[in-house]
Amino acid sequence: MAVSTAKNMPPDGHGLALGVDLGGTKIELALVAADGTIRHRCRVETEADAGADRVIEDITKAGKELIEGASSSGSGAPTAVGAGVAGQIDSHAGIVRTTPNLEGWDDVPLASRLEEAFGVPAAITNDLNAITLGEQAHGAGKGYDDLVVVFVGTGVGGGVITGGRLVEGTGGYAGEIGHTTLIADGRDCTCRSRGCLEAYVGGWAIAARARDAAREDEAAGKELVRLGGSIGSIEEITAETVDRAATAGDPLARRLIEETGRLLGFGLVSVIHTFNPRRVVLGGGVIDGMPDLVPTATEVVQENAMKVFLENLEIAPAALGDDAGVIGAARWARIRGAGTTSEDT
């Protein structure tokens, strides 16, 4: 497999790197020091339907204004720029192959566009790979060379560090933990497959499972429907609705969260058996909003993983919050800017 060195490197460059976290609703930009400290930051809305050229123009404008403001306060200019983007990212070629959050972003050479705009080396990667790099260097994974990061939000994504190296795969697409098969021929997923982990524990999937349960048993689903929205429609039920109903003691909602935690746990068992990590870091909006998922998933892991894989295994919450993306993107820029390239092992 192809991996990129993140271990025994020289210090993460000198001075500042510009980290960009490009999402479907917002773009976070930050000038990040080598120790992971954010020195200056800004946020702009993403014009997701405007096409790649417009969004890159917005990144360029906001980034240059951020750099100019930082320079006026005595900070130096960045030596590299890195970006994390949700989707299939060819990190070797610096190309966004496709992304679910942005219109018209098929095969966009984002790295070269950023190099042209800022005049420094640029590197791009999947957003969860960026988060993984951030957590490994400066967050919950600090000090761990064998690490898996799993984020559960609207979808499910992850990143893997093994032997101190970020696992990228042949095209840089590795780490799609959410699209590993949990149940053969199971529920439809947003990808072309069925039965993926995301199709059961992602935010959209929790909502879909709750709607199905409310349809199957209208009496049991009454509280979910009541809390779902103003018009009392099953279609208004969301993952947040399930959380609110469970907090209020609703039996159906509590059962759904228990099932979700167990399904997440079985997904983690597969990941643990595949990569044998020292630490698993869990984060994302669903994890933050439904904290009961973590102990349930951990119990499943303890009961079902092979004993040798449980030796010294730790499961911990993510530590960097919303800053993980920009911190990790800046670190990726330094790794690539330091001349470290992918190598086949």
N, C-alpha and C positions, 0 to 999 in steps of 0.2 A: 504494500500500500504506500501511497505518498504521504509523507509527513513533513511538517515544517518545524524547524528547531526553535524551541523556546527555553531550552535548558543550557546552562553553562555558557550563555552568551555574554558578550561584554555588556556593561550596564545599558539600560534601555535608551541609548542615545544620549545626547546632551541637549540642554535647553528644553524647549517646548515642542509638542506635536499637536496638530489640530485633529481632534476626533469628531467624526460626524455620525450621528445615529439617524438614519433616514427611515421614517415610518410613514404610514398611510395618512396620518392626520397632522403630524408635526415633525420638524427637523430640529434635532438638538445638536448644537455645535459647542465645543469647548477646547480651550488651550490647556493641555494637560502636561504637568511636569513629569519627570522620569520616576518620581516616587508615587505617582498616581494622584497627586493633588491637582484639583481643578483650579486654575488660576483665574481664568476668565471664561464666561459662558454666555450663550444667547439661545433663543428659541424662536423659530418662525413656523407659521402654518404651512403645511404641504398642500400645494395645489395638485392633488392626486390625479385629476382628470385633464390636466393641462399639457401632459406630454413631458418627455425627458428633457428637452431643451429648456423649457421654462423652469422646471425644478432645479436643474443644474445651475441655471442663471441665479435662482434664488439662493442656492447654497453658496455660490461664488460671491454674491453681493453681501450676504450676511457674514460669511467668513472673512472677507476683506475688511468689513467694518469692525468686526471683532478684533482682528489683528491690528488695525490702525488704532483702535481704542486702547489695546493692551500696550502698544509701542509708546503711546503718549504718556502712559503711566510708568514707563521704565522697563516693561517686559520686552524680551527679544522676539523676533519673528520665529515662526515654527520651522523646524528643519524637515518635517515630513507631514503628510496628511493621510489619514486613514478613515474609511467609511464602512459601517456595518449596515447591510440592507437585508430585509426579509426576502426569502425566495431562493432560487437556485443561482448561486454566484460562482462563476469560474474565477476563483481567486488567483490561479496561475496566470491567466491571460488578462485579468482585470476587467472582466466583462460581466454585466448583469444579464444572465440568460433570460430569466423571467421572474416576475414578482407579482404576488397576488394583490398587492396594495396600490399599485400605480398603473395608470393607463399608458400604453405605448412604450413599454420598457423592454422590448424584446431585443436581446443582443446589443445592449448599450455599452460602449467601451468607457465605463465611468472612470476607471483609474487614469487613463490617458487624458480624459477631459479635466480631471482635477489637477493633474500635473501641469497641464497647459494653463489652467486658471491661476494656480498658486505658485508655479515656478519651483516646486520642490517635489521630491519623489512621493508617489501616492500608491496606496494599496487598498484593496477592498476585500471584504469577506462577508459571509452570512452573519446576520445580526446576532444569532445565538453563539456563533463562534467568537464574535467580539465580546459578548457577555462572558463567555467561558474564560477568555484570556484575561479580562478584567478581574473576575473573581479569583482566578488562579494566582495572579500577581499581587493583588491588593485587597482581596475580599475573603470570602469564606473558604477559598481553596488555597490560601497563601501557605506555602511550605509543603504542598502536596504535589508530587510528580505524577500520580495516577489518580485522575479525577474525572468524574462525569457530572456535567451540569444539565439539569432538566428543568425547563420552564414551562409551566402550564398556564396559558392565558386563553384567549379566544381559540388559538391552536396550541399545539405542543411542539416544542423544539428543543434542541440540545446541542451540546458540544462535548468532545472527549479529549482529554490530555492523557497520554500514556507514555511512560518513561520520560516525562517532562516535555513531550512534543504534542503539538496540536495535530490530531488526525484529520487530514483533509480529503483523502481518497484521490482517485485518478484525476478527476476534473475539479476537485475542490468542493464537492457536494456532500461529503460525509457529515454525519451527525443528525440525519433526519430521524431522530428517535421517535417522533410522533407518528411516523409512517412505517414503523415496524408492525408486523401483523400480530395482533393480540388474539383474535378469534377468526379462524378460517371462514370465508364467505359470510362474514358478519355484516355489521351496519355499513352503509355507504359512507365513504370518506370524501373529503374535498379533493383528494388526489384521484387517480384513476382506479384505485384499489378499494377493497372492502375489508372491514374488520380491523382497521388500524387502531393503534392506541389512541390517537387523536379523536377517532370516531366514537369513543366512549368517554374520554375524560376531558377533552377540550371544552371550553366554555360553550361553544355553539352546540356541541354534542350533548352536554348535560341538559341544555335547554330542550333539545330534540327528544331526548329520552324522557324528560319530565312531561312534555306534551303528549307523547305516546302513552305514558302511564295514566295521565289524566283522562285521555280518551277511553282507555280500557276500563277504567273504574271512575266514573263521574263523581260518585259520592266521596271517594278517597281524594280525588283531585280538586275538590271544591275550594279548599283554602289556597291552593296554587293559582287557581283561576281568579279568585278574589284579589289576591295580591299582585297578579300579573299586570293589570292595567285598568284603565278607567272604564272600558267597555265590557269587561268580564269575558274576554275571549281566550280560549286555550292558546291561540297563536301568539298572545302577548307574553306568555311565560318565558322567562330568561333564566340563566344561571343565577343571577342575582335574586330572582324571585325564589328559587329553590333555597338559597342561603337564608333569606328572610323568613321563609316559612319554617325551615328547620330550627332557626333560632327561637321562633315562637312555639316550637314543640310539635309541629305538624308531623304525624307518623310517616306519611308518604315521602315528604321531603327529607326526613331523617334517614329513611331507608335508601333513597337515591344517593345521598352523600356517603352513606356507609358502603354502598355498592361501588361508587366512584373511587373511594379510597382503596378498596380491595382490587379493583381493576388496575388502578395506578400501581399498586404494589406488585401485581403479577407482571406488569410491564417492566418495572424496575428489576425484578428477578432476572428477566431475560437480558437486560442491559448489564447487570452485575456479572452474570455468567459469561457474557461475551467479552467484557473488558477488564474484569477483576480490579475495580478501582479501590483505592484506599478510602476515598471519600466521595459521597454523592451529595451534590448541592441542589436543593429544590427551591424554586422561586416562581414568580409570575403572578398575575392578578388573581387567578383561581386559587392558587395556593395561599395567597395573602388573605383572600376573602373567605376561604373555607379551611381554616387551620386544622380542623379535625381530620382532614384528608391525610395529613402527615403521619400521625400516630397509627392510623389504620393501615396505611401503606407500609409503614415500618414493621408492623406486626406481621403482615403477609410476607415480607422479605425474611424476617427472622424464622418464620415457620416453614418456608418453602425453598430458600436458597440452600445450596450445598454448604455444609458446615465449613469447609476449608475457605469458601469465599466470604464467610462471615467473620473470619479472623481479622481483627483490627479494622473492620469496615465501620465507617461512620456515615450517618445521614444528617445533614445540617442545612439550615435555612440560608439562602443567599444573603449577602451582607451589604452590597453596594446600592441596592434599590435601583431607582431610575438612572443613576449615574453609571451603571455598569457598562452600558453600550458605548458611550463616548470614551470612557477610560480604556475599555478594551480595544476600541478602534484606534485610539492613539498608540496603544502598545503594539498593535499589529503593524502600524506604520513604522514604528521604530524597528521591529523585528525585520521587516522587509527592507527598510532603509539601511539597516546595518549590513546588508549584503547577504543575509541568510536566505537561501533558496530551498525549495522543496527538494527532497532527495528520496529515492526509492530504497525501501528496505524489504 
